[in-house]
Amino acid sequence: MTEDLRAAALEAITRSHALADPDYPLVHLAPPIGRLNDPNGLLVDSGTYHAFYQFSPFHPHRKLVYWGHASSRDLLHWTHHDPAIIPDSFYDRSGAYSGGAVVLEGDELHAAPAEAPYQFFYTGNLKDPVTDERTASQCLVTSPDLERFDKWPDNPLLPDHPAGYTAHFRDPQVWRDPDSPGSFRMLLGVQREDLTGAALLYRSSDLLSWQLEGELTFPDAGGAFDRFGYMWECPGLVRLTDELTGQVRDVLIWCPQGIEPAAEGYENIFPCVYTVGRLVGTELRECDGTFAEVDRGFEFYAPQAFARRPGEPGPATLVGWAGNASEDDQPSIDTGGWVHALTVPRVLTLRGGRLLQQPAVALPEDAPALSVVGQQLETTTAIRELEGHRSWRLRLEADPAAARWGLRIGDETCYVTVELVSDGDSTRLVVDRSHSRYTQHGDIRTVTLPTGTQPRLEVLHDRSLTEVFVGDGEIAFTLRSFVAPGASGAGLIADDRLVPKGGSAVVYD
Ligand code: FRU
């Protein structure tokens, strides 16, 4: 008898005690049990956000990835739903890997497979039990209502990788071509046969039959991305208008494994970078070959933006995995049987070719000023408004002359510090978690701020996960912050004389 994988996952979820774990986040989406990795199929539907994600309900005992599913109306409170994709077909029985969603409307809907508005594309992963040989295929799931999810009967749509590439062929992003009505495009991460990374573009008018257009190329990048790592995971394009120039740009965000640039950063096992150009055919034109990390924290990978219905207004909103490969050694696996979470959704802006990120849920304009504002501080001072709270969001501004200031989260012995340190010439963000319960894969990290970044810190702390945004979001920094389990609040570090210029906070618990 074949195993009922849906029933097995649901049964595992009923045994979960994750929610009772003091480290389980409140406003970040974490798995109900087991392991989470990449966000998948993010979409907005009539004001409700749906997040799917790589979900391993039996972790660490058995490795098998499903698509988990949760939804939220306010991007702060998430409701879990039953897993959406179960890896129980001949083409995905070693895992339903990452992919994306398209939401159809009007005529598109009538022409669509199964006439269903929600179309999900994902990678079916297959490993031969004897030879361990991998086959990767691209597959479709349709949904009429985001409650029922039907695998397309003629899956897989793309049964195997094309000639010239290895079986590392995965993570489809599908979107409607704004330059060619009635046409859809698919971007996939691949490994060439010479073991270098690349991305492939496919095109379709019915979402079922896909024609290979070719590799994504960078004609103006001086060869910068020709031999750039050994595999590209989770490539995605986001179209944004540059605030400074008014130009429409296509931002490519992807995870090139195995790059070692001679620049500050790139400390994580796998990086996530972006570059900016304009997609014409298969060419990312006007991309000069410069690239930068999307997030500078210890834990960040495989982000994707929410898909929308055509014409649905709103900003581009990105969610990342607040984790990275081989980081499953976190305390929560023992205390709560779960590991990893997604970042909060972040609004993307492009300013002069630089990507800025801010939490999509803004701090209320009318939030009262913190009591430390305007006070002269000389030592670490408890922030009264956060006392007793373990999930909160804070915005603080200091005088640009302040030499060293920031936050201490946790208690006196088990804590994380987030500081801005200036030496007159430049300012650095210094994050130190060496005194916390999780120091593997990085304990102290320094990030030099781009010139002109305002001395402003936004910190979103949620029990064991912290996201830091500096200035207008020039720097985003995600970290797991396993401070003392019961510790609440935060202290404002004022090593020198400090008079906070402005600040406000909200609490979530
Ligand atoms: C990125 C990734 C993807 C793959 C998925 C498998 O973290 O390796 O390339 O589809 O995770 O869980």
Residues whose N, C-alpha, C, O or C-beta is under 5 A from the ligand:
A	BS01	FRU	N37 D38 Q54 V65 Y97 S98 R170 D171 E233 C234 A302
